[in-house]
């Protein structure tokens, strides 16, 4: 598992305390967010996709050791949500890769109850993200990156934006939700033309 942060935002001692009880070997990476004065504290956690989407409570697939590891990862994440209450303005990006696409789930703030709710909804959101990636690829618009945000009012994750391989940026949430829920058979306009906005270089 990779844990990356900017040491100007998150101090090394706090980070060491967080990762020491992780059930997986942890590789810590120092990154720079190129800000002279940091107004947030970004912690990026890289996990294999199976750890996000697989729920041993609803499937018999996998070994007992795998189930224990899955449970250990999720218990460790829940302890992290508790520890975030000590921070000023934290953002945790849980990041993985599915079918060649980077998928990010953003946990914002110090509200432990909200982060618990987001955590509990994560397996379903990861399954939805896999469906969205498949739908986009099936339409000839493979994504490089998909970012999800949690809506506490609905206790659901929603796709915030996607960056496609041709550098188009899809920011229309309703289109992404429709593709996620209805799949590649849905007829939408995002696959027509090449005049959509592109992400900054």
Secondary structure, DSSP 8 states (H G I E B T S, - for coil): -EEEE-TTTS-HHHHHHHHTT-SS--EEEE-----SS-SSEEEEEE--HHHHH--TTT---S-HHHHHHHHHHHHHHHHHHHHGGGSSSEEEEEEEEETTEEEEEEEESS-HHHHHHHHHTHHHHHHHHHHHHHHHHHTT--EEEEEEEEETTTTEEEEEEEEETTSBEE--HHHHHHHHHH-TTS--GGGS-S-S-B---
